């Protein structure tokens, strides 16, 4: 008899994987009059089914969250993990269906090893279940082998890999076959983690919208749901709010953080007649904006669409992982044929498994991870690990903006004083003037004053002039 708990766990994982990959076709809509009324028995069965589905879905989500917060940081490094979180606004990236399925297959492979161990210790018959897990875990490899054979019309290392592990399972070498499937999916996970996830997170950030907003109607500010906003409405925005649409400023002046769109860390000051873009942040000031574009028509939405397309195009196929070793397949076949001629089938398959494929691919990924981790420890975030593979071919690097090379937060480097003035005195006055401002330059001045433990005097008068800066009065002195 097969142990019940592992079977239940593995069965739920298979169900979750299949549910994740399936997209049932949409049925034509029917009117309410055409729909038959469910009986009490059918209603009870439907509620029971929904409860079970909800339970397994919640369990699967908890498992995926556990993998993201505990396993993934161990693989890619804690420092790189924190850098990726900061770049995505402090939130975990949304997993793609491919990542979901790989996490499921890792759990299944681990469960299969546990079943083999339990079967060995207790003499339980676990062979059918282990074989089912093995076939399920290698479905991506078999699909890719079929694609390479039918679409690219070539013989690949993938076909040798399928032959090797198929023979292992067919002749009862279940441990080798299970370990091979587990390592295969682990390699795929490492490859996905090394590739870009920040673009997907940025697409989500660019698509964020508030639930409610304020618009101006006949001189009165009225709060409405964002969905009711229309082109031509006058939107009221103030410091701390994200701009949800593209529009033109009708009244007021603001400092805007546009780094999500432009990459520049410094804010931009805008006034009447200037354009505000969706997904930017109002740092200071208050303004009235006439709505010109909403939804998919905004600049941010178009950028998000381009980024999403870029992510889809850059997906690496399984065959791409082995392409750099394709030239070795004929030597592997020759060695396997010689082994069959000398000592039979077992020797031929053993030689087929002793090849560069099973060593070079993991070593390549380990080297890639080491490069990503060491770069992260030096304060360098490499968004996509594939660029490391292209470094030997790179001859020129072009930087499109200074924000790529500088720190996001400005710092006070030097204070130049006129004769008769001291650095601390000048810094005290400047910090006092900026003490209620949230502009990055103001924060840099305040940080420098704090590091010198300077006491800031209170402000008597403060006036902000767009494009000219601050005018304040301190102890009767105009600054």
C-alpha positions in Angstrom: 0.0 0.0 0.0 1.3 3.4 -0.9 1.7 6.0 2.0 -1.4 8.2 2.0 0.0 11.6 2.9 2.7 11.8 0.2 0.1 10.7 -2.4 -2.3 13.4 -1.3 0.5 16.1 -1.4 1.8 15.0 -4.8 -1.7 14.7 -6.2 -2.5 18.2 -5.2 0.7 19.6 -6.7 -0.1 17.8 -10.0 -3.6 19.2 -9.9 -2.3 22.7 -9.3 0.2 22.5 -12.1 -2.4 21.2 -14.6 -4.8 23.9 -13.5 -2.1 26.6 -13.9 -1.3 25.5 -17.5 -4.9 24.9 -18.6 -7.0 27.7 -20.1 -10.5 26.4 -20.7 -12.2 27.9 -23.8 -14.9 30.5 -23.2 -18.4 29.3 -23.7 -20.9 31.6 -25.3 -22.9 33.7 -22.9 -26.5 32.9 -22.1 -29.2 35.1 -20.8 -30.5 34.6 -17.3 -33.8 33.1 -18.7 -31.8 30.4 -20.6 -29.9 29.2 -17.5 -31.5 26.3 -15.7 -32.0 26.7 -11.9 -29.7 24.4 -10.0 -31.2 21.9 -7.6 -30.4 21.9 -3.9 -28.2 18.8 -4.4 -26.3 20.5 -7.3 -25.8 23.6 -5.2 -24.4 21.6 -2.3 -22.0 19.7 -4.6 -20.9 23.0 -6.2 -20.1 24.6 -2.9 -18.2 21.5 -1.8 -16.2 21.5 -5.0 -15.5 25.2 -4.7 -14.3 24.8 -1.1 -11.9 22.1 -2.1 -10.6 24.1 -5.0 -10.2 27.1 -2.8 -8.3 25.1 -0.2 -5.8 23.7 -2.7 -5.4 27.1 -4.4 -4.6 28.8 -1.0 -2.2 26.0 -0.2 -0.5 26.4 -3.5 -0.2 30.1 -3.1 1.4 29.7 0.4 3.9 27.2 -1.1 4.8 29.6 -4.0 5.3 32.5 -1.5 7.5 30.2 0.7 9.7 29.4 -2.4 10.0 33.1 -3.3 10.9 34.2 0.3 13.1 31.3 1.4 14.5 29.3 -1.5 15.0 31.9 -4.2 17.1 34.2 -2.0 19.4 31.2 -1.2 19.9 30.5 -4.9 20.4 34.0 -6.2 21.9 35.5 -3.0 20.3 37.7 -0.3 21.9 40.9 -1.5 20.7 40.5 -5.1 17.3 39.5 -3.8 17.0 42.7 -1.8 18.2 44.8 -4.8 15.5 43.2 -6.9 12.9 44.0 -4.3 13.9 47.6 -4.1 13.8 47.9 -7.9 10.2 46.5 -7.9 8.9 48.7 -5.2 9.4 46.3 -2.3 7.0 43.7 -3.6 7.6 40.1 -4.7 7.5 39.7 -8.5 4.5 38.0 -10.0 5.5 34.5 -11.0 4.9 33.4 -14.5 3.0 30.2 -15.3 6.4 28.6 -16.2 7.9 29.5 -12.8 4.8 28.1 -11.1 5.1 24.8 -12.8 8.9 24.5 -12.2 8.2 25.1 -8.4 5.6 22.3 -8.6 8.0 19.9 -10.3 10.7 20.6 -7.7 8.3 19.6 -5.0 7.2 16.6 -6.9 10.8 15.5 -7.5 11.6 15.9 -3.8 8.4 13.9 -3.0 9.4 11.2 -5.4 12.8 10.8 -3.6 10.9 10.6 -0.3 8.6 7.9 -1.7 11.6 5.9 -3.0 13.2 6.1 0.5 9.9 5.1 2.2 9.4 2.2 -0.2 13.0 1.0 0.4 12.6 1.1 4.2 9.0 -0.3 4.4 8.9 -2.5 1.2 5.9 -0.6 -0.1 5.3 -0.7 -3.8 5.8 2.9 -5.0 7.0 2.2 -8.6 3.8 3.3 -10.4 3.6 6.6 -8.6 7.3 7.3 -9.0 7.0 6.6 -12.7 4.0 8.9 -13.0 5.9 11.7 -11.3 8.9 11.1 -13.5 6.9 11.3 -16.7 5.1 14.4 -15.5 8.4 16.1 -14.5 9.9 15.5 -17.9 6.9 16.7 -19.9 8.7 20.0 -20.7 11.8 18.1 -22.0 9.7 15.8 -24.1 7.7 18.7 -25.6 10.9 20.6 -26.4 12.4 17.5 -28.0 9.3 17.1 -30.2 9.4 20.8 -31.1 13.1 20.7 -32.1 12.5 17.6 -34.2 9.3 18.8 -36.0 9.9 22.6 -36.2 13.7 22.9 -36.4 14.1 19.5 -38.0 17.3 18.5 -36.3 18.7 15.9 -34.0 19.6 17.4 -30.6 21.2 16.6 -27.3 17.7 16.7 -25.9 16.9 13.5 -27.7 19.9 11.8 -26.2 18.8 13.0 -22.8 15.3 11.6 -23.3 16.8 8.3 -24.4 19.1 8.1 -21.4 16.5 8.8 -18.7 13.9 6.7 -20.5 16.2 3.7 -20.3 16.9 4.4 -16.6 13.2 4.3 -15.7 12.5 1.4 -18.0 15.2 -0.8 -16.4 14.3 0.0 -12.8 17.0 2.6 -12.1 14.4 4.9 -10.5 16.8 6.8 -8.2 19.0 7.9 -11.1 16.0 8.9 -13.2 14.3 10.8 -10.3 17.5 12.7 -9.4 18.0 13.5 -13.1 14.5 15.0 -13.3 15.0 17.0 -10.1 18.3 18.4 -11.2 16.9 19.2 -14.7 14.1 21.3 -13.2 16.5 22.9 -10.7 18.7 24.0 -13.6 15.6 25.5 -15.3 14.8 27.4 -12.1 18.3 28.8 -11.8 18.2 30.0 -15.4 14.8 31.8 -14.9 16.1 33.4 -11.7 19.2 34.7 -13.5 17.1 36.3 -16.2 15.3 39.6 -15.9 12.3 39.8 -13.5 12.5 43.5 -13.1 10.7 44.3 -16.4 7.7 42.3 -15.3 7.6 44.1 -12.0 8.0 47.4 -13.7 5.1 46.6 -16.0 2.9 46.1 -12.9 4.2 49.4 -11.3 3.4 51.3 -14.5 -0.1 49.9 -14.5 -1.0 50.9 -10.9 -4.1 53.1 -10.6 -5.8 54.7 -7.5 -9.2 53.5 -6.4 -10.6 57.0 -5.9 -9.6 60.5 -7.2 -10.7 64.1 -6.8 -12.0 66.2 -9.8 -13.0 69.8 -10.0 -16.6 70.5 -11.1 -17.9 74.1 -11.0 -15.1 75.1 -8.6 -15.9 72.3 -6.2 -13.7 69.3 -5.5 -15.6 66.0 -5.8 -14.4 62.5 -5.0 -15.3 59.8 -7.6 -14.1 56.3 -8.4 -11.2 56.3 -10.8 -13.2 54.2 -13.3 -15.6 57.2 -13.8 -12.8 59.6 -14.9 -13.2 60.9 -18.5 -11.1 62.8 -21.0 -11.6 66.5 -20.4 -12.1 66.2 -16.6 -10.0 68.4 -14.4 -8.1 66.3 -11.9 -6.8 67.7 -8.6 -3.4 66.4 -7.4 -1.1 67.2 -4.6 2.2 66.1 -3.0 2.5 62.4 -2.4 0.1 61.3 -5.1 0.8 59.3 -8.2 -0.4 60.8 -11.5 -2.9 58.2 -12.9 -3.4 59.8 -16.4 -1.6 61.9 -19.0 -2.8 65.5 -19.0 -1.9 69.3 -19.1 -1.4 71.5 -16.1 -4.1 74.2 -15.9 -3.2 75.7 -12.5 -0.4 75.3 -9.9 3.3 74.3 -9.9 4.7 70.9 -8.8 7.9 69.0 -8.6 7.5 65.6 -10.2 9.5 62.3 -9.9 9.6 60.7 -13.4 12.2 58.1 -12.8 9.9 55.2 -13.6 9.5 56.6 -17.2 12.9 58.3 -17.8 15.3 56.7 -15.4 16.4 60.1 -14.1 16.7 60.3 -10.3 16.3 64.1 -10.1 12.8 65.6 -10.0 11.4 67.8 -12.7 9.6 71.1 -12.0 6.4 71.7 -14.0 3.9 74.5 -14.2 0.9 75.7 -16.3 1.0 74.4 -19.8 3.4 71.5 -19.1 2.4 67.8 -19.5 2.1 65.4 -16.6 2.5 61.7 -17.4 0.8 58.7 -15.8 2.9 56.7 -13.2 4.9 59.7 -12.1 4.9 61.0 -8.5 4.1 64.5 -7.3 6.8 65.4 -4.8 5.7 68.9 -3.8 3.0 71.4 -4.7 -0.6 71.2 -5.7 -2.0 71.3 -9.2 -5.1 71.0 -11.5 -4.7 68.8 -14.6 -6.9 68.4 -17.6 -7.2 64.8 -18.5 -6.0 64.0 -22.1 -5.2 60.3 -22.1 -6.3 57.4 -19.9 -5.8 53.6 -19.7 -3.9 52.0 -22.6 -3.5 55.4 -24.4 -1.1 56.8 -21.7 2.6 56.9 -22.3 3.2 54.7 -19.2 0.8 52.1 -20.6 2.6 52.1 -24.0 6.0 51.6 -22.3 4.5 48.8 -20.2 3.2 47.1 -23.3 6.7 47.3 -24.9 8.3 45.9 -21.8 5.9 43.1 -21.6 6.6 42.2 -25.2 10.3 42.4 -24.5 9.9 39.9 -21.6 8.0 37.5 -23.8 10.5 37.7 -26.7 13.5 37.1 -24.4 12.2 33.9 -22.9 14.9 31.2 -23.3 13.9 27.8 -24.6 15.2 24.6 -23.1 17.1 23.8 -26.3 19.0 27.1 -26.0 20.6 25.9 -22.7 22.3 23.1 -24.6 23.0 24.8 -27.9 26.7 25.5 -27.0 27.2 21.7 -26.6 25.4 20.5 -29.7 28.7 19.7 -31.4 29.5 17.0 -28.9 26.4 14.8 -29.6 28.2 12.9 -32.5 31.1 12.0 -30.2 28.6 10.9 -27.6 26.8 8.7 -30.1 30.1 7.3 -31.4 31.2 6.4 -27.8 27.9 4.9 -27.0 28.0 2.8 -30.2 31.5 1.6 -29.4 30.3 0.7 -25.8 27.4 -1.3 -27.2 29.7 -3.2 -29.6 32.1 -4.0 -26.8 30.0 -4.7 -23.8 26.3 -4.4 -24.7 23.3 -2.1 -24.1 24.0 -1.1 -20.4 27.5 0.1 -21.3 26.2 2.0 -24.3 23.7 3.8 -22.1 26.2 4.4 -19.4 28.6 6.1 -21.8 25.7 8.1 -23.2 25.2 9.5 -19.6 28.9 10.3 -19.1 29.0 13.4 -21.2 29.6 17.1 -21.2 25.8 17.7 -21.1 25.4 16.6 -17.5 28.3 18.6 -16.2 28.8 21.7 -18.3 25.2 23.0 -18.0 25.1 23.0 -14.2 28.7 24.4 -14.1 27.7 27.2 -16.5 24.7 28.1 -14.3 26.8 28.0 -11.1 29.3 30.3 -12.7 26.5 32.6 -13.8 25.1 32.7 -10.2 28.6 33.5 -8.8 28.9 36.4 -11.2 25.5 37.8 -10.2 26.1 37.4 -6.5 29.6 38.9 -6.5 28.3 41.8 -8.5 25.5 42.4 -6.1 27.9 42.4 -3.2 29.9 45.2 -4.9 26.7 47.2 -5.3 26.1 46.3 -9.0 22.7 44.9 -9.9 22.8 42.9 -13.1 19.1 42.7 -14.2 19.6 39.9 -16.7 22.2 37.3 -16.3 22.4 36.6 -20.0 24.4 39.8 -20.5 27.4 38.2 -18.7 27.6 35.6 -21.4 27.8 38.4 -24.0 30.6 40.3 -22.3 33.5 38.7 -24.3 31.9 40.1 -27.5 31.3 43.6 -26.1 33.7 46.4 -27.3 31.8 49.6 -26.4 29.4 50.6 -23.6 27.1 53.5 -24.1 25.5 55.2 -21.1 22.3 57.0 -22.0 21.9 59.1 -18.9 23.9 60.2 -15.8 21.5 58.4 -13.5 23.0 55.1 -14.7 26.4 56.0 -13.2 25.5 58.1 -10.2 23.8 57.4 -6.9 20.0 57.9 -6.8 20.3 60.2 -3.7 22.5 63.3 -4.0 25.1 64.0 -1.3 26.8 67.2 -0.2 30.4 66.9 -1.3 32.0 70.3 -0.7 30.9 73.6 0.8 32.5 76.7 -0.7 32.5 79.7 1.7 33.1 83.4 1.1 35.7 85.1 3.4 34.3 85.5 6.9 31.9 82.6 6.7 32.4 79.1 8.2 31.1 75.8 6.6 28.9 74.9 9.6 27.3 78.3 9.6 26.4 78.1 5.9 25.2 74.5 6.2 23.1 75.4 9.2 21.3 78.2 7.3 20.8 76.1 4.2 19.5 73.1 6.3 17.1 75.3 8.3 15.7 76.7 5.0 15.2 73.2 3.6 14.0 71.5 6.8 10.4 71.1 5.6 11.1 70.2 2.0 11.2 66.6 0.6 13.2 67.5 -2.5 16.2 65.1 -3.0 18.6 68.1 -2.8 16.9 69.3 0.4 17.3 65.8 1.9 21.0 65.8 1.0 21.5 69.1 2.8 19.6 67.9 5.8 21.5 64.7 5.9 24.8 66.6 5.9 23.7 68.8 8.7 22.5 65.8 10.7 25.9 64.1 10.3 27.6 67.2 11.8 25.0 67.4 14.7 24.0 71.0 13.8 21.1 72.6 15.6 18.7 74.2 13.2 16.9 77.4 14.1 13.2 77.8 13.5 11.8 79.4 10.4 10.0 82.8 10.6 8.9 83.0 7.0 9.2 80.6 4.0 8.3 81.1 0.4 8.8 78.7 -2.5 9.3 80.1 -6.0 9.2 77.7 -8.9 12.5 77.7 -10.8 14.1 80.1 -8.2 14.2 78.0 -5.1 13.3 79.0 -1.5 13.2 82.4 0.3 13.1 82.1 4.1 13.7 84.4 7.1 15.7 83.1 10.0 16.4 85.3 13.1 15.4 88.3 11.1 17.8 87.5 8.3 16.6 86.9 4.8 18.1 83.7 3.2 
